[in-house]
Every structure is written in structure tokens, then in C-alpha cells.
Amino acid sequence: MTRYPSVEQLLEEAAAEARLSDFGPGDFREGLTVLLDSLERDGDLDPSTDIAVVGDLRRRLVNRLEVEHWYAEHPGDEDVFVRGPLDINGLPRTGTTALADMLSLDPQFRCLTGWEQTRPVPPPVAGRELDDPRREAFVRMHEDRSAQQKAMHIVEIDATMEDTEILGMAFHGQQMTLPVPGYRTWWRGADLAATYEYHRRVVKLLGSRKPPDLWLFKAPHHKFHLEALARAYPDIRFVMTHRDPAKVVPSYTSLVSTIFPPPAGRRDLHALGAEVSTHLREGMEHAIEGRARLGEHRFLDVQHRDLVADPRGTVRRVYEWLGLVLEDGVAKTIFDWQVTHAMGAGGSHRYTPAQFGLSADQIRSDYDFYIHHFDVPLED
């Protein structure tokens, strides 16, 4: 007796809900199969979470159906132009969110918001965002976050966010929201070429009625599959942020431990720490290899220490590298944001590496290749 539904059962339920049948291109069935199998074998979730977990999977399938239906009725949207994008990635907890939030304040960038990803159809319309029920629901959800969660992670409603939902619609996302280590092992080595082609398909739809066309992406997990991303977006350029991994790994493990749904019993936090450390290390190995093949000229490196010590200078450096103009009014908006959101302004994120079976010395030893490759300064 299996706990979770089969792929075919989910497909049938989604088709019945949407009253549609075309799920679109790509190899999403393989990822969904692996994910369901990993949930069955690896999951430690309380049974009370089943409705929400399965509901998210079904919603993503419904989204796929609605995307194809939209294109069938609006074939001209296939020709929507996508410029860039600029992609901010690296290890998590290195300043990717802060840098992306600042650049998102510049209206020359088209941000990939979290609220529009949850239900891409119909695409958002410029000037009507504030009244969009998807945005209103997203605001309420984040207002209800605990003080601990707010201290851990800034959420700006209209800033660019991780493409978790779009990759989730392809069932080739990182899935760091569920305890599925078997799935993540598969995902690290999966071919995401078709996934990012589908990603571009959804991005074109989202941009069809809401300019501009210069996109800004931010996702630490992009480092795992840089070449597949670049195949889908040939003009993409990358900003990669860096920080002492002895700070990154425990901090990210702590964040992940609060994102996972509740377990049936006591969650093994030491096992989680080991998995996160291995996962991120392999991701950076992939990134270094991918950068070498794509060409270092497509990458700008930003140290977390510099971003914290001189945020204004760091932002100006990014603009100069991109060859973009930082307008005076935009600069003031960005610099005002920096003052309001200085590191620690949202509260303290409290954790210890030992909670997760980690130590600074071991992490730095495991990530020595990364520290030396990018000349990453160590922190006290």
C-alpha cells in the first residue's frame, strides 16, 4: 500500500480539475516519478501534511495544462522577446537575495516574482499588479510568517525570486522544500536542457502583457546546471556571490529545517546537515566546471563581505559590468533600501553548526577547492 498517488493518478486528477488534456513539452513525468518515489522512500512527513504536499504537485500539473491552453488561444505569445537575462546565483546565504532585491527596484529589469509563478495563467497585466488576487494572497502568506522566518530571510513581494514554481512545473526543481534526498541526488545529475526550454516558455507567457523585456533572475540552485540555463537563454550573464562556507552551510541547513513540513516523529537534523553540505558542495563543483566551459567573461564575482561593507560600490560595480545606466532616482531608492535592510535589521537568525552535526573546520576542509578558487575570505 503506497502512501502517495501514482503519476497517472495525479495526471488524471489535474486533467479533470482543469478540464484540459495537453500537459505540454518536456520530460516532466520522469521527475515526477522520481519525486513521488523519494517521498515514499525517504520522506519523514506527518500524515497531516499529505493533502498540502500532494495538492502542490497537482496544482503544478494544472498550471502546465493552463499554460498550453493559453498558448493555443494566444499563439502570438510564442514570439514574445526575452532579453538577457541577468542571473544572480551562487551558494545560498551569500547575499543573492539582498543583491536581487536591490536590482529589482530598477524598473528597467523585469522581475520574476513569486506570486506570478504560483499560477502563471492568466499572465499579469502591467498596471494591475496591486489588485491581482495572486499577489494579494502572496502578501497574506508572508505576513503570516513567524518572526524567526522573517529574521532568516527577506521577502520583497515584487522582487525577483527563485524560480522554484516554474522548475517545479517541470518537476526538475531542486525541491529543497521537502525531505527527498533521493530525488535531489537524481536531480544533481539530471539533464535540465528541456527543463529550461520549458522555463523560457513560461517566462515568455509571463512577460507577454507586462514589460520590460530585460529579465532579472535569482536562484542559488542555478549553479548546478549553468550550461542548460545558458542553452535556453544564449545571452544570459551571471553574477555569482560568495561567502565563507562555514557560515553558509549551517545557516542554510537551519533555514531548510524550518521550510520542510512537520515530520511524523523527530527529524534527524544531523542527517539533514550532512545532506545539505554535500548537496551544496557538489553544486559548486558543477558551477566551476560549467563556468570553465561557458567562459569566465560571462561571470562577475561578488564577495559577501564587499556587499555588506560597501553595498553602494558593489551595486555600481554590477551596473558598470553590465554596461547599464544607474539613474540617480533609482540609485537613491536602492541606497535607501540598503539602509533599511542592513544586515541584522530584521532580527537575529540563531543557530549553531553543532545542531546539525557540522563544524567550521570540517566544512572548510570539504570546501577548500571553492575557497581557493574564488579567494573567499574566511569569517570569525
PALUM-829263 format. One record per residue (C-alpha): residue number from 0; x, y, z. Coordinates in pm, 1 decimal. Layout:
<rs>
<r num="NUM" east="X" north="Y" up="Z"/>
...
</rs>
This chain:
<rs>
<r num="0" east="0.0" north="0.0" up="0.0"/>
<r num="1" east="160.2" north="325.2" up="-111.4"/>
<r num="2" east="104.3" north="646.9" up="72.6"/>
<r num="3" east="126.5" north="885.8" up="-221.8"/>
<r num="4" east="-65.1" north="876.8" up="-551.8"/>
<r num="5" east="85.5" north="748.9" up="-875.9"/>
<r num="6" east="191.8" north="973.1" up="-1161.8"/>
<r num="7" east="-104.0" north="860.0" up="-1370.0"/>
<r num="8" east="-346.9" north="927.0" up="-1087.3"/>
<r num="9" east="-215.2" north="1282.4" up="-1045.5"/>
<r num="10" east="-233.0" north="1344.8" up="-1419.7"/>
<r num="11" east="-592.3" north="1226.0" up="-1429.5"/>
<r num="12" east="-690.3" north="1440.9" up="-1131.0"/>
<r num="13" east="-523.9" north="1751.5" up="-1276.1"/>
<r num="14" east="-686.4" north="1698.2" up="-1617.2"/>
<r num="15" east="-1026.8" north="1657.2" up="-1454.0"/>
<r num="16" east="-980.0" north="1971.6" up="-1243.5"/>
<r num="17" east="-867.0" north="2186.0" up="-1536.4"/>
<r num="18" east="-1089.3" north="2013.5" up="-1794.8"/>
<r num="19" east="-787.1" north="2011.6" up="-2023.5"/>
<r num="20" east="-557.1" north="1739.4" up="-2157.2"/>
<r num="21" east="-237.2" north="1889.0" up="-2305.3"/>
<r num="22" east="41.8" north="1895.4" up="-2044.9"/>
<r num="23" east="292.8" north="2044.0" up="-2288.2"/>
<r num="24" east="653.1" north="1960.8" up="-2376.4"/>
<r num="25" east="939.3" north="1828.0" up="-2171.7"/>
<r num="26" east="1023.6" north="1520.7" up="-1965.7"/>
<r num="27" east="829.2" north="1622.0" up="-1652.9"/>
<r num="28" east="693.8" north="1270.6" up="-1597.4"/>
<r num="29" east="1039.0" north="1136.6" up="-1512.8"/>
<r num="30" east="1096.8" north="1399.7" up="-1245.8"/>
<r num="31" east="750.4" north="1349.2" up="-1100.2"/>
<r num="32" east="809.1" north="973.6" up="-1086.8"/>
<r num="33" east="1141.1" north="1016.3" up="-903.3"/>
<r num="34" east="990.5" north="1272.5" up="-666.5"/>
<r num="35" east="696.3" north="1053.6" up="-568.2"/>
<r num="36" east="927.9" north="755.2" up="-520.1"/>
<r num="37" east="1159.9" north="961.8" up="-299.8"/>
<r num="38" east="867.8" north="1089.3" up="-92.9"/>
<r num="39" east="761.3" north="728.1" up="-41.1"/>
<r num="40" east="1109.9" north="600.1" up="49.4"/>
<r num="41" east="1281.4" north="899.6" up="211.6"/>
<r num="42" east="1000.2" north="1114.0" up="344.5"/>
<r num="43" east="954.4" north="1159.5" up="717.4"/>
<r num="44" east="643.0" north="1374.5" up="697.0"/>
<r num="45" east="348.0" north="1365.4" up="931.0"/>
<r num="46" east="37.8" north="1224.2" up="756.5"/>
<r num="47" east="-138.9" north="1554.3" up="820.2"/>
<r num="48" east="85.1" north="1710.6" up="552.7"/>
<r num="49" east="-28.1" north="1477.6" up="272.6"/>
<r num="50" east="-315.1" north="1692.5" up="143.5"/>
<r num="51" east="-94.6" north="2002.1" up="111.0"/>
<r num="52" east="204.5" north="1817.8" up="-36.6"/>
<r num="53" east="0.7" north="1633.3" up="-298.4"/>
<r num="54" east="-205.6" north="1945.6" up="-361.6"/>
<r num="55" east="106.5" north="2137.9" up="-459.9"/>
<r num="56" east="203.9" north="1868.9" up="-709.9"/>
<r num="57" east="-145.2" north="1866.2" up="-859.5"/>
<r num="58" east="-150.3" north="2248.8" up="-879.4"/>
<r num="59" east="171.2" north="2245.8" up="-1079.9"/>
<r num="60" east="21.2" north="1998.3" up="-1323.5"/>
<r num="61" east="-287.3" north="2217.3" up="-1358.4"/>
<r num="62" east="-55.0" north="2510.2" up="-1427.4"/>
<r num="63" east="103.8" north="2313.3" up="-1710.6"/>
<r num="64" east="-236.3" north="2244.1" up="-1863.6"/>
<r num="65" east="-336.5" north="2610.1" up="-1838.4"/>
<r num="66" east="-9.5" north="2727.5" up="-1997.1"/>
<r num="67" east="-71.5" north="2511.6" up="-2304.6"/>
<r num="68" east="-433.7" north="2619.0" up="-2325.1"/>
<r num="69" east="-325.3" north="2983.3" up="-2310.5"/>
<r num="70" east="-78.3" north="2937.7" up="-2594.2"/>
<r num="71" east="-341.0" north="2756.8" up="-2800.6"/>
<r num="72" east="-566.6" north="3060.7" up="-2768.2"/>
<r num="73" east="-285.6" north="3320.4" up="-2794.8"/>
<r num="74" east="-33.2" north="3176.3" up="-3043.7"/>
<r num="75" east="127.1" north="3517.4" up="-3092.2"/>
<r num="76" east="274.3" north="3496.1" up="-2743.5"/>
<r num="77" east="517.9" north="3236.6" up="-2875.6"/>
<r num="78" east="706.5" north="3531.6" up="-3027.9"/>
<r num="79" east="742.9" north="3738.5" up="-2709.3"/>
<r num="80" east="1101.4" north="3863.4" up="-2683.3"/>
<r num="81" east="1314.6" north="3778.5" up="-2381.0"/>
<r num="82" east="1621.8" north="3998.8" up="-2334.6"/>
<r num="83" east="1917.6" north="3898.9" up="-2120.5"/>
<r num="84" east="1860.8" north="3779.9" up="-1858.5"/>
<r num="85" east="2091.4" north="3872.6" up="-1573.6"/>
<r num="86" east="2112.2" north="3575.4" up="-1337.7"/>
<r num="87" east="2226.0" north="3603.3" up="-974.4"/>
<r num="88" east="2339.2" north="3272.8" up="-827.7"/>
<r num="89" east="2598.6" north="3110.6" up="-602.6"/>
<r num="90" east="2583.1" north="2938.0" up="-269.0"/>
<r num="91" east="2270.6" north="3033.1" up="-72.1"/>
<r num="92" east="2306.0" north="3273.5" up="221.5"/>
<r num="93" east="2575.3" north="3469.9" up="36.1"/>
<r num="94" east="2376.1" north="3782.5" up="-48.6"/>
<r num="95" east="2187.6" north="3662.0" up="-356.3"/>
<r num="96" east="1855.0" north="3781.7" up="-215.5"/>
<r num="97" east="1982.7" north="4120.4" up="-99.5"/>
<r num="98" east="2150.2" north="4193.2" up="-431.9"/>
<r num="99" east="1847.1" north="4075.6" up="-629.1"/>
<r num="100" east="1611.8" north="4281.0" up="-412.7"/>
<r num="101" east="1817.4" north="4592.8" up="-477.0"/>
<r num="102" east="1834.2" north="4543.3" up="-853.6"/>
<r num="103" east="1462.0" north="4464.7" up="-857.0"/>
<r num="104" east="1396.5" north="4825.2" up="-758.1"/>
<r num="105" east="1519.1" north="4936.7" up="-1100.3"/>
<r num="106" east="1224.0" north="4948.0" up="-1345.2"/>
<r num="107" east="1448.5" north="4859.7" up="-1638.6"/>
<r num="108" east="1450.1" north="4499.7" up="-1508.1"/>
<r num="109" east="1155.4" north="4259.9" up="-1542.8"/>
<r num="110" east="1140.5" north="4062.3" up="-1219.4"/>
<r num="111" east="1028.0" north="3701.1" up="-1191.3"/>
<r num="112" east="808.0" north="3736.6" up="-885.5"/>
<r num="113" east="697.6" north="3457.0" up="-659.2"/>
<r num="114" east="330.2" north="3545.2" up="-675.5"/>
<r num="115" east="302.0" north="3522.5" up="-1054.6"/>
<r num="116" east="475.5" north="3184.7" up="-1060.9"/>
<r num="117" east="222.4" north="3017.1" up="-834.0"/>
<r num="118" east="-42.7" north="3046.3" up="-1107.1"/>
<r num="119" east="106.7" north="3182.6" up="-1431.6"/>
<r num="120" east="-224.2" north="3192.2" up="-1621.8"/>
<r num="121" east="-353.9" north="3445.6" up="-1694.1"/>
<r num="122" east="-28.9" north="3640.0" up="-1725.5"/>
<r num="123" east="-9.6" north="3954.0" up="-1510.8"/>
<r num="124" east="-102.6" north="4284.1" up="-1675.3"/>
<r num="125" east="113.7" north="4593.6" up="-1630.4"/>
<r num="126" east="-50.4" north="4848.7" up="-1401.8"/>
<r num="127" east="-291.0" north="4598.5" up="-1247.2"/>
<r num="128" east="-48.6" north="4408.6" up="-1025.2"/>
<r num="129" east="-162.9" north="4557.7" up="-694.2"/>
<r num="130" east="-514.9" north="4426.2" up="-748.5"/>
<r num="131" east="-407.9" north="4082.5" up="-869.7"/>
<r num="132" east="-555.3" north="3822.1" up="-632.1"/>
<r num="133" east="-237.9" north="3612.1" up="-666.5"/>
<r num="134" east="-31.2" north="3899.2" up="-531.4"/>
<r num="135" east="-280.7" north="3966.4" up="-251.6"/>
<r num="136" east="-264.7" north="3600.4" up="-144.7"/>
<r num="137" east="115.6" north="3607.0" up="-154.9"/>
<r num="138" east="121.2" north="3915.3" up="68.1"/>
<r num="139" east="-104.5" north="3747.6" up="322.9"/>
<r num="140" east="105.5" north="3431.5" up="323.1"/>
<r num="141" east="425.2" north="3619.2" up="401.8"/>
<r num="142" east="263.1" north="3843.8" up="658.2"/>
<r num="143" east="174.8" north="3525.2" up="846.7"/>
<r num="144" east="536.6" north="3406.7" up="864.4"/>
<r num="145" east="686.6" north="3372.8" up="1210.0"/>
<r num="146" east="932.7" north="3628.2" up="1346.9"/>
<r num="147" east="1203.8" north="3362.5" up="1316.2"/>
<r num="148" east="1132.2" north="3309.4" up="947.7"/>
<r num="149" east="1127.9" north="3683.7" up="881.0"/>
<r num="150" east="1466.3" north="3719.7" up="1050.8"/>
<r num="151" east="1608.0" north="3434.4" up="842.1"/>
<r num="152" east="1500.9" north="3555.0" up="501.0"/>
<r num="153" east="1387.6" north="3883.8" up="347.2"/>
<r num="154" east="1086.2" north="3861.3" up="119.1"/>
<r num="155" east="1008.8" north="4157.7" up="-106.1"/>
<r num="156" east="677.2" north="4086.2" up="-275.2"/>
<r num="157" east="761.0" north="4241.7" up="-612.0"/>
<r num="158" east="1129.6" north="4148.7" up="-627.1"/>
<r num="159" east="1262.6" north="3868.8" up="-841.4"/>
<r num="160" east="1256.3" north="3536.0" up="-660.9"/>
<r num="161" east="1377.3" north="3180.4" up="-708.7"/>
<r num="162" east="1206.4" north="3005.9" up="-998.9"/>
<r num="163" east="1100.0" north="2725.8" up="-766.9"/>
<r num="164" east="749.5" north="2709.7" up="-909.6"/>
<r num="165" east="846.8" north="2715.7" up="-1277.7"/>
<r num="166" east="1107.5" north="2442.9" up="-1230.9"/>
<r num="167" east="851.5" north="2270.0" up="-1011.0"/>
<r num="168" east="607.2" north="2268.8" up="-1301.7"/>
<r num="169" east="873.8" north="2076.0" up="-1493.7"/>
<r num="170" east="933.0" north="1854.0" up="-1187.3"/>
<r num="171" east="1302.1" north="1923.5" up="-1230.0"/>
<r num="172" east="1341.4" north="2170.5" up="-944.3"/>
<r num="173" east="1577.4" north="2140.0" up="-650.6"/>
<r num="174" east="1285.3" north="2057.6" up="-417.2"/>
<r num="175" east="1456.3" north="2194.3" up="-107.2"/>
<r num="176" east="1108.4" north="2229.8" up="41.5"/>
<r num="177" east="1064.4" north="1856.4" up="101.0"/>
<r num="178" east="1271.8" north="1582.3" up="271.3"/>
<r num="179" east="1355.4" north="1396.8" up="-51.6"/>
<r num="180" east="1733.3" north="1336.8" up="-56.3"/>
<r num="181" east="1698.4" north="1055.6" up="-310.6"/>
<r num="182" east="1528.5" north="1292.2" up="-552.6"/>
<r num="183" east="1796.6" north="1558.3" up="-501.6"/>
<r num="184" east="2072.3" north="1304.6" up="-573.7"/>
<r num="185" east="1899.3" north="1226.2" up="-903.3"/>
<r num="186" east="1838.6" north="1594.8" up="-980.3"/>
<r num="187" east="2201.9" north="1697.0" up="-937.4"/>
<r num="188" east="2297.2" north="1473.9" up="-1229.5"/>
<r num="189" east="1983.7" north="1520.0" up="-1440.3"/>
<r num="190" east="1983.6" north="1685.3" up="-1781.6"/>
<r num="191" east="1787.3" north="2008.5" up="-1749.5"/>
<r num="192" east="1808.5" north="2119.4" up="-2114.0"/>
<r num="193" east="1438.5" north="2052.1" up="-2178.8"/>
<r num="194" east="1352.1" north="2194.8" up="-1836.1"/>
<r num="195" east="1499.0" north="2534.9" up="-1912.6"/>
<r num="196" east="1341.9" north="2539.3" up="-2258.8"/>
<r num="197" east="1009.8" north="2497.3" up="-2079.9"/>
<r num="198" east="1122.0" north="2763.5" up="-1830.9"/>
<r num="199" east="1162.8" north="3007.6" up="-2121.0"/>
<r num="200" east="815.9" north="2913.3" up="-2246.2"/>
<r num="201" east="659.2" north="3013.3" up="-1913.1"/>
<r num="202" east="872.4" north="3329.0" up="-1885.6"/>
<r num="203" east="754.7" north="3444.3" up="-2230.5"/>
<r num="204" east="394.9" north="3396.9" up="-2122.9"/>
<r num="205" east="451.1" north="3593.0" up="-1801.6"/>
<r num="206" east="613.3" north="3878.0" up="-1992.9"/>
<r num="207" east="352.8" north="3893.9" up="-2265.9"/>
<r num="208" east="149.4" north="4170.8" up="-2100.9"/>
<r num="209" east="395.1" north="4311.2" up="-1851.6"/>
<r num="210" east="715.3" north="4474.5" up="-1981.6"/>
<r num="211" east="1007.5" north="4539.3" up="-1979.8"/>
<r num="212" east="1178.4" north="4251.9" up="-2159.9"/>
<r num="213" east="1515.8" north="4263.9" up="-1976.4"/>
<r num="214" east="1472.4" north="3985.1" up="-1722.4"/>
<r num="215" east="1634.6" north="3954.4" up="-1380.8"/>
<r num="216" east="1663.8" north="3604.6" up="-1235.4"/>
<r num="217" east="1789.9" north="3499.2" up="-893.3"/>
<r num="218" east="1833.0" north="3140.0" up="-783.8"/>
<r num="219" east="2127.2" north="2988.2" up="-595.9"/>
<r num="220" east="2030.3" north="2647.7" up="-739.9"/>
<r num="221" east="2107.4" north="2763.7" up="-1093.9"/>
<r num="222" east="2472.4" north="2689.0" up="-1022.4"/>
<r num="223" east="2400.7" north="2316.6" up="-1061.2"/>
<r num="224" east="2301.5" north="2342.6" up="-1428.7"/>
<r num="225" east="2454.2" north="2661.3" up="-1570.8"/>
<r num="226" east="2504.4" north="2520.8" up="-1919.8"/>
<r num="227" east="2143.9" north="2405.6" up="-1958.0"/>
<r num="228" east="2029.0" north="2750.3" up="-1846.0"/>
<r num="229" east="2261.9" north="2918.8" up="-2095.8"/>
<r num="230" east="2133.9" north="2699.8" up="-2380.6"/>
<r num="231" east="1781.4" north="2826.5" up="-2318.4"/>
<r num="232" east="1898.0" north="3186.6" up="-2272.6"/>
<r num="233" east="2200.9" north="3234.6" up="-2502.0"/>
<r num="234" east="2258.6" north="3598.8" up="-2398.1"/>
<r num="235" east="2248.5" north="3533.5" up="-2024.3"/>
<r num="236" east="2511.5" north="3684.1" up="-1793.4"/>
<r num="237" east="2580.0" north="3577.6" up="-1437.6"/>
<r num="238" east="2662.0" north="3744.0" up="-1107.5"/>
<r num="239" east="2789.1" north="3486.6" up="-859.7"/>
<r num="240" east="2803.4" north="3570.2" up="-489.2"/>
<r num="241" east="3048.6" north="3411.0" up="-244.7"/>
<r num="242" east="3088.1" north="3366.6" up="129.7"/>
<r num="243" east="3276.6" north="3154.7" up="380.2"/>
<r num="244" east="3108.0" north="2811.0" up="352.3"/>
<r num="245" east="3147.9" north="2762.3" up="727.3"/>
<r num="246" east="2883.2" north="3036.6" up="758.1"/>
<r num="247" east="2678.2" north="2933.0" up="456.6"/>
<r num="248" east="2619.6" north="2563.2" up="522.1"/>
<r num="249" east="2486.1" north="2578.1" up="881.7"/>
<r num="250" east="2277.8" north="2886.4" up="803.4"/>
<r num="251" east="2116.8" north="2724.2" up="501.4"/>
<r num="252" east="2058.2" north="2398.6" up="687.5"/>
<r num="253" east="1883.4" north="2594.3" up="960.4"/>
<r num="254" east="1664.3" north="2769.3" up="702.9"/>
<r num="255" east="1576.8" north="2442.5" up="528.3"/>
<r num="256" east="1485.7" north="2280.4" up="859.0"/>
<r num="257" east="1212.5" north="2543.8" up="903.6"/>
<r num="258" east="1082.4" north="2510.5" up="546.1"/>
<r num="259" east="1021.6" north="2135.7" up="547.0"/>
<r num="260" east="669.5" north="2034.4" up="653.4"/>
<r num="261" east="643.6" north="1882.3" up="1002.9"/>
<r num="262" east="783.3" north="1529.5" up="1048.9"/>
<r num="263" east="595.9" north="1231.2" up="1185.8"/>
<r num="264" east="848.2" north="1197.4" up="1465.5"/>
<r num="265" east="1181.3" north="1358.4" up="1544.8"/>
<r num="266" east="1367.4" north="1481.0" up="1238.8"/>
<r num="267" east="1732.1" north="1378.9" up="1211.1"/>
<r num="268" east="1897.7" north="1721.2" up="1189.5"/>
<r num="269" east="2247.1" north="1571.6" up="1170.1"/>
<r num="270" east="2147.1" north="1376.7" up="859.9"/>
<r num="271" east="1999.8" north="1695.2" up="716.1"/>
<r num="272" east="2322.6" north="1885.4" up="784.6"/>
<r num="273" east="2528.1" north="1619.3" up="608.4"/>
<r num="274" east="2293.1" north="1616.3" up="308.8"/>
<r num="275" east="2286.5" north="1994.4" up="271.6"/>
<r num="276" east="2664.7" north="2018.1" up="295.8"/>
<r num="277" east="2714.3" north="1750.5" up="29.2"/>
<r num="278" east="2443.8" north="1897.9" up="-191.7"/>
<r num="279" east="2589.2" north="2249.5" up="-190.1"/>
<r num="280" east="2945.2" north="2124.6" up="-234.3"/>
<r num="281" east="2850.8" north="1924.6" up="-542.0"/>
<r num="282" east="2660.4" north="2224.2" up="-672.9"/>
<r num="283" east="2970.8" north="2439.3" up="-653.2"/>
<r num="284" east="3174.9" north="2169.3" up="-823.7"/>
<r num="285" east="2921.3" north="2174.2" up="-1107.6"/>
<r num="286" east="2935.8" north="2554.1" up="-1117.7"/>
<r num="287" east="3313.9" north="2571.7" up="-1152.0"/>
<r num="288" east="3307.3" north="2313.3" up="-1429.7"/>
<r num="289" east="3020.2" north="2488.5" up="-1607.0"/>
<r num="290" east="3185.4" north="2830.1" up="-1583.8"/>
<r num="291" east="3502.0" north="2697.7" up="-1744.0"/>
<r num="292" east="3303.7" north="2573.0" up="-2043.5"/>
<r num="293" east="3077.8" north="2877.7" up="-2075.7"/>
<r num="294" east="3362.2" north="3128.9" up="-2040.9"/>
<r num="295" east="3461.6" north="3335.7" up="-1740.7"/>
<r num="296" east="3378.8" north="3658.8" up="-1927.7"/>
<r num="297" east="3011.1" north="3585.1" up="-1865.8"/>
<r num="298" east="3053.3" north="3594.4" up="-1486.2"/>
<r num="299" east="3101.9" north="3868.7" up="-1229.0"/>
<r num="300" east="3201.6" north="3756.5" up="-879.0"/>
<r num="301" east="3080.7" north="3941.9" up="-569.7"/>
<r num="302" east="3209.9" north="3866.5" up="-222.5"/>
<r num="303" east="2952.5" north="3879.8" up="57.2"/>
<r num="304" east="3199.8" north="4077.3" up="267.2"/>
<r num="305" east="3214.9" north="4350.7" up="-0.2"/>
<r num="306" east="2837.4" north="4354.8" up="-40.5"/>
<r num="307" east="2794.7" north="4413.7" up="334.1"/>
<r num="308" east="3081.9" north="4662.0" up="373.2"/>
<r num="309" east="3018.5" north="4863.0" up="57.6"/>
<r num="310" east="2674.5" north="4789.0" up="-88.1"/>
<r num="311" east="2668.2" north="5109.1" up="-292.6"/>
<r num="312" east="3002.1" north="5037.9" up="-452.0"/>
<r num="313" east="2901.8" north="4678.8" up="-519.5"/>
<r num="314" east="2580.0" north="4780.6" up="-694.8"/>
<r num="315" east="2764.9" north="5037.0" up="-907.3"/>
<r num="316" east="3019.8" north="4770.9" up="-999.6"/>
<r num="317" east="2742.1" north="4540.9" up="-1122.6"/>
<r num="318" east="2593.8" north="4816.9" up="-1338.2"/>
<r num="319" east="2931.4" north="4906.9" up="-1484.8"/>
<r num="320" east="2998.2" north="4543.4" up="-1571.5"/>
<r num="321" east="2658.3" north="4515.0" up="-1739.9"/>
<r num="322" east="2702.4" north="4843.2" up="-1925.9"/>
<r num="323" east="2373.5" north="4972.0" up="-1781.4"/>
<r num="324" east="2299.0" north="5321.4" up="-1654.0"/>
<r num="325" east="2209.5" north="5354.3" up="-1286.5"/>
<r num="326" east="1972.5" north="5650.3" up="-1288.4"/>
<r num="327" east="2001.0" north="5892.9" up="-995.2"/>
<r num="328" east="1644.5" north="5834.2" up="-875.5"/>
<r num="329" east="1686.9" north="5456.8" up="-889.8"/>
<r num="330" east="2019.7" north="5481.0" up="-708.5"/>
<r num="331" east="1855.0" north="5674.8" up="-425.9"/>
<r num="332" east="1577.6" north="5414.1" up="-398.0"/>
<r num="333" east="1832.7" north="5132.9" up="-386.1"/>
<r num="334" east="2054.0" north="5309.0" up="-133.4"/>
<r num="335" east="1755.6" north="5390.5" up="89.9"/>
<r num="336" east="1663.8" north="5020.2" up="78.9"/>
<r num="337" east="2018.2" north="4934.6" up="187.7"/>
<r num="338" east="1986.1" north="5149.5" up="499.3"/>
<r num="339" east="1651.6" north="4997.2" up="594.9"/>
<r num="340" east="1766.7" north="4640.2" up="532.3"/>
<r num="341" east="2117.7" north="4647.7" up="669.9"/>
<r num="342" east="2239.5" north="4307.6" up="783.7"/>
<r num="343" east="2058.2" north="4211.1" up="1103.9"/>
<r num="344" east="1785.9" north="4474.9" up="1068.6"/>
<r num="345" east="1515.1" north="4209.5" up="1051.6"/>
<r num="346" east="1629.7" north="4034.3" up="1367.5"/>
<r num="347" east="1880.4" north="3766.8" up="1458.5"/>
<r num="348" east="1895.1" north="3425.5" up="1296.8"/>
<r num="349" east="2007.2" north="3199.8" up="1581.5"/>
<r num="350" east="2154.9" north="2853.9" up="1526.3"/>
<r num="351" east="2476.0" north="2661.0" up="1587.7"/>
<r num="352" east="2660.2" north="2430.7" up="1344.4"/>
<r num="353" east="2662.8" north="2160.5" up="1610.8"/>
<r num="354" east="2281.4" north="2142.5" up="1595.4"/>
<r num="355" east="2323.7" north="1988.7" up="1252.3"/>
<r num="356" east="2631.4" north="1775.7" up="1320.7"/>
<r num="357" east="2855.7" north="2030.1" up="1146.7"/>
<r num="358" east="3182.1" north="2204.1" up="1232.5"/>
<r num="359" east="3353.4" north="2501.7" up="1071.3"/>
<r num="360" east="3682.7" north="2315.8" up="1030.7"/>
<r num="361" east="3526.3" north="2020.2" up="851.2"/>
<r num="362" east="3317.9" north="2241.0" up="622.6"/>
<r num="363" east="3618.9" north="2449.7" up="523.8"/>
<r num="364" east="3816.0" north="2135.9" up="456.5"/>
<r num="365" east="3538.0" north="1997.8" up="234.8"/>
<r num="366" east="3508.4" north="2330.0" up="50.6"/>
<r num="367" east="3877.8" north="2408.9" up="28.4"/>
<r num="368" east="3863.1" north="2390.1" up="-353.2"/>
<r num="369" east="3592.6" north="2658.3" up="-354.2"/>
<r num="370" east="3762.4" north="2889.2" up="-103.4"/>
<r num="371" east="4083.9" north="2890.9" up="-303.1"/>
<r num="372" east="3922.6" north="2906.9" up="-646.5"/>
<r num="373" east="3732.4" north="3227.3" up="-563.6"/>
<r num="374" east="3966.6" north="3362.4" up="-294.1"/>
<r num="375" east="3678.8" north="3362.9" up="-44.8"/>
<r num="376" east="3764.0" north="3546.0" up="280.5"/>
<r num="377" east="3702.1" north="3348.1" up="599.7"/>
<r num="378" east="3489.9" north="3493.4" up="878.1"/>
<r num="379" east="3528.7" north="3481.0" up="1253.9"/>
</rs>
